[in-house]
Amino acid sequence: MALVDVLIPTYRRKTGLAVVLTSLLGQTFSDFDVTISDQTKEDDAYLHTIEIQTLVQALKRHGHRVSLHRHLPRRGLAEQRQFLLEQSSAVYVHYLDDDVLLDGIACTCTERRLLVQSMAAKFSAG
C-alpha cells in the first residue's frame, strides 16, 4: 500500500487527464497510487482509449497501482470526490483535478510535509 493515494475525478476531459497522468510520471516523490473516477457518459467514455491506457501502463511500470472507475450517474464533484475517498486505503490522499498540472515544486513540498508528519508521529509514539 502506498503512503499517498492520488485521487483524480474526471468528466469529459480526455486530453486533460492524459496531461495529468503524464505529470505524475515526472514526480520525484514516488510512494503513491492513482485512482481515477470518470463520470463521462458511456458514448463518450475514454478510460480505455489507447492514450489513457498507455499512460496507465507507464505508471504501473513505475511501480504505481492504478485503478479506473466509471461512477454514474453523475451527481457533481463533491459526490465524486467522496466516491474516490471511499476507494482509498492510503494514509494520505491528494485530490488532483483533471485540469490541474502537478508540478515538481508542489510535490516536493508535499513530500517534505509528509516526512515531517511521519517523524512527529514516531517521536510522539516513542
N, C-alpha and C positions, 0 to 999 in steps of 0.2 A: 504494500500500500504506500502510495506517495504521501509526502508531507502536505502537499497542496493539490486541490482539485481546481482546475481552471474550468469554469462553467460558462458556456457560450450559448446564449439564446440567439436564434436566427429566424428571420422571416423575409423571404423574397430578396435575399442579398447574396447570391452565389459568389460573385466576384469579391465582395467584402469579406465573406467567410474565408475564401481562398487566401486573401491577403493576411488576415488574422492568423490563420494556421501557418502560413509561411513565416510570419514574425515570431511565432513560438519556436520554430526550428532554429532561430538565431539567438536564443537566450542562453546566457551563461549559467543561470540557475536551472538545474535540471531535475529536481525532485518534485515533479508534477505529473499529473494525469489530466486528460481532457475529456469533458463530457459536453456534447452538443445536443441541443434540443431545437428541432425545426418545427415550425407551425405553418409552413407553406402548404397550400392546397395540393392534393395529390397530383393534379395535372401539371403543376409547376415544380414538383419536388426535385431536389438536386443533390441530396446527400450521397447518392450512389452514382453520380456522374464521374467520369474519368478524372476530371480536375480535382475534385474533392477527395476521391479515393486515393489518388496518387499522394496527396499531402498526408492523408491519414496513414498510409503505409510508411511514409518517410518518418512521421512521428513515432510510429511503432518501432521502426528500425533504430531510432534513437533511444529506445527503452521506455517510452511512454505508453500507457494504456489509453486507448481512445474508445469511447462509447458514443454511438449515434442513436438518437431517439427521434421518433416522429410523435409529437404531442398535440393531438387535436381533440376537441375543437379549440379553436383559438379563443382565449379568454383574456388576453392582454399580457403585458410584460411582467407585471408583478406575479401573476399566477404562474407564468412560465419560469420565472426565477425560483419560485417556491418548488416547482416540479424538479428543477435542476438540483436544488439543495437537497431534496429528498433522495436523489440518486447518489449523492456524495457520501464517501466514507472517510475522507481525509480529515486531519485535524484542522486544517485551514482551507478556506475556499477563496477564489479570486474570480469575481464576475468579470467577463470580458465581452463587451458587446461586439456584434459582427461589423460594426462600422468604426471601431477603435483600433488603432495600431499600438501594440505594446512594444515600446522601445526598451533598449537595454538599461537605460537610466532608471526607469520605473521598476524594472525587475531587480536591479542591484539594490535599490532602496528597500524593496520588499524582502529580499534575501537578508539584508542586514537586520531588519526588524525581526524576522523570524529567528535569526541567530541570537539576538538579544533576549527575546522571549524564551527561547529554549534554555539559555544559560540562567535566566532568572528563575525558571521553573525548577531546574536542577539545584540551584542554590537554596531555594526555599524548601525543597523536599529533603535536603540532607544537611 
